[in-house]
Amino acid sequence: MDSVTEQDARLRIADELRMFLPANRRREWQQVTTDGTSTLGHHVESIGIPLTEVGPMVAAGRGVAPAHLLAPGEVVEVHAMPRPQPLPAGPRFLLDVHLGTLARRLRLLGVDTAYHNDMDDPALVAQANEERRVLLTQDRGLLRRRALWLGAYVRGSRPADQLRDVLERFAPPLAPWTRCTSCNGVLVPVAKEEVESLLEAGTRRSYDAYGRCGDCGRVYWQGAHSDNLEEIVQSARIWTENA
């Protein structure tokens, strides 16, 4: 550990949060220099941890807020956000441009998921705030925007790991096969006769139950699910039940 000065305070960082620290400083104890004006939240973010990932912070046995001013010699325990994390507006999400596959998988599970492949950061923040959606991203800078009402860092590089992380963190209710994976619209049952002209001959012969997206009109039918999609749904149910 670095030498301690009279102006230093110490932060004890939970193991789950150390992934955000620089590789050469990924230690349990972090020293920060107090100046009488910088808040605890500022110090936590300055060492690399987005406040969206931080749960209770405790000093001398009492909870302290991000606005708390650190005193020289003070020790604060910085815990990770508890899981499952309660949401004030329910499980509604907005994903940034790099999480398109995750967006489709969440929609497959019936989770309300907005996504655009051409939206910049200010527009993402504006939509998240207006629609009270949790902004999911792997961009720490985006999570640090003061205007953002609520966001979360998505862990994992593979879509399967990302999906598991989101489901375990928020435990949203699942309703597979009820949303359009293309636009997030709700699927409504439709008579075969109404969509018959849109179907291939083999599909018309093989299936009788259909659903259509109420927003974009895309047609879905029972049984048109690959083994991979069924596997995603079954794994998701297990992860959510164990969250």
N, C-alpha and C positions, 0 to 999 in steps of 0.2 A: 504494500500500500504506500501511496505517496506520503511524504512528511506532512504532519498536521500543523496548521497555524492557528492562532487565536481566533481568527475570523471564520474558520471552517465549521461547517455542519456536515453531518453524515447521513446518507440515505442508504437504507437496507433494501435492496431490490429483490423482489420475488423472482424465483427461478424462471417462471413463465415469461417474464419481461426482459430477461437478459439477452434474448435474441436481438433486441433492438439496439443494444450497445455496440460500439465499435469492437471489432474482433480482439484487439489488443487490450481492451479495458472491460472485458466481459466478466466482471467480478461482482460478488454479492454486495460489497460495501463500496459506495461511491462518495467521494468528498466533493463538496461544493463550497465556494467562498461566498459568504454572506456580505451584502452591501447595504442592508437596511431598506431597500426598495424593491428588489426582485422577489417575486412570489415563489412559493413552493412549486406551483404549476410550471412556472418559467424554468426553474432549475431542472425539473423532471424532463421537460421537453428539450432543454439544452443538452442533455446527455444522450438524447436520441429516442426517447420513449413518447409516443403519442398519448395524450391524455385520454383519448377514447379507449385505450387499452388498460387504463389504471382504475382499480377499484378503491377500496378503503385505504386511507393514509392515516397512520397512527403515530402520535408523538406523546411520550410519557403516559401511555395508556388511554389517551383520548383521541377521537377522530378529529382530523384537521382538513380544511378545504384547500383546493388549489390556490385560493387567494391568501392563504396563510403566509406571513412573513417569517422566514427562518431566522432564528437567533444563533449567534456564535455558540458552538458546542452542542447544539440541538441534534437529536437523533430521530429520524422519521422512518418508519417501516412503510414501504410502498408495495401494496398488494396488487395482484392482477384483478381484472374485472371478473366477478363471480360468474359461474355458468350453472344453469342457463340464465342469461341476462334478461331481466324483464324490460319490456318496451312500452313506453307511454302511449304509443299510437298503434300498437299491434304489429304483427310481422309483415311489414311492407318494405320492399327493398328497391334500391336503385344501384346498378352496377356500372363501374367505369368502363371505358372502351376496351380494356385489356381482359375483361372477364366474360366474354361472349359465351363460351362453352358452359361456364358455371350458370349464366343466366338461363340458358336453354334447359339445363338440368333442373334448376329450381322451378321453372314453369312446368316441366314434365311432372313434377311432384305436386302441382297445384298451388305453389307459393306465389303470391302477388309480386312480380319481379319486372321492374322497368329497366330497359337497356337500349342504348343508342350507340352505334359504332362511329359516330361523328360529332360527339358532344364535347365541348371543351370544359375546363374546370369550373369557371364561373357559372356556366349553364347547368352543370351537374349540381352545384351547391344550390342554385336557385330552385331547381325542380325538387331536390330533396327537401328543402325547407317548405316549399309551397304545398307539397303533397304529403308531408310528414313521413318520408321514407328514410330508412337507414341507408346511408351511402356506404357501399362496400367497395374497397379498393386495396391495392398494395402500394399506393403512393402515400408515403408519410407526410409529404408536403401538403397534399390535399386534405388530409385529416387535421392538419394544424390550422386550417383556415378558420378564423374567428367567427365568420358568418355562419358556418355549418352548424346546424342544430344537433345532428347526431350522425356518427359514422363508426366504422369498424374496420380494422385491418384484417384481411383474409390471409390466413396462413396456408402454406403449401404451394408447390409449383405445378402439381398435376391436378386436373379438374376433380378427380375423385377425392383427393385430399382436401381440396378447397371446399367441396360440397360437405364433406364430413365436418370440417371446422365450423362452417356456418350453421349446420343443423345442430351440432353439439352446443354451440354458443347460444343460439336463440330458441331451439326446440319449437319451431313453428308447426302448427297442425298441418298434416299432409292430406292432400286430396288428389292422388295421381290421376292423370288422364282427364283433367277437368279444365285445363288451360291450353291455349294455343302456344306452342313452343316458338312460333314465329313472331307473334306480336303481343302476347300476354293476355289476349282477350279470353273471355269465358266461353267454353264450349256448351252449346245447347243441343239437345236431341233433335234430329231432323228425319223425316220420313225418307225412305230410300228413293221414292218416286221424285222427290224434290231435287235430289242431287244426282240422279241417274245419268244425266247427260254429261256430268263432269267426271265420270268414272271410267276406268279401263274395263274392257269386257271381262277379264279375269276377276277383277274386284267385284263387279256386279254379280257374278255367279257365286262367289265365295262368301260374301258378307251381306248381312241384312240390317245390322244396327249401325247407325252413323251419327256423328255429331258435327256441328258446323260452328266455326268461330263467329261470335256475334259482332266482332269488329271488322275482321279482314275477309271473312267468308270462306276461309280455308276449311276443307272437309277432312274429317278423320273417321276411321272405322275401327271397330273392335277387332282385335286379332292382328292388326297391322303393326305390331310391335316386335322389334327384333329381340333376340335373347339378351342382347346387351342392355337394352332399355329396361327390360324386366328385371335384370340383375341390379341396375341402378335403383329401381324402385324398392326392391326387397332389401338392399343394403341400407337405403335411407330409412326405411321403417325401423330397422334394428338400431341404427345410430340415434334416431329420435327417441325411441323407447328407453334407451340407456342414458340419455342426457340428464 
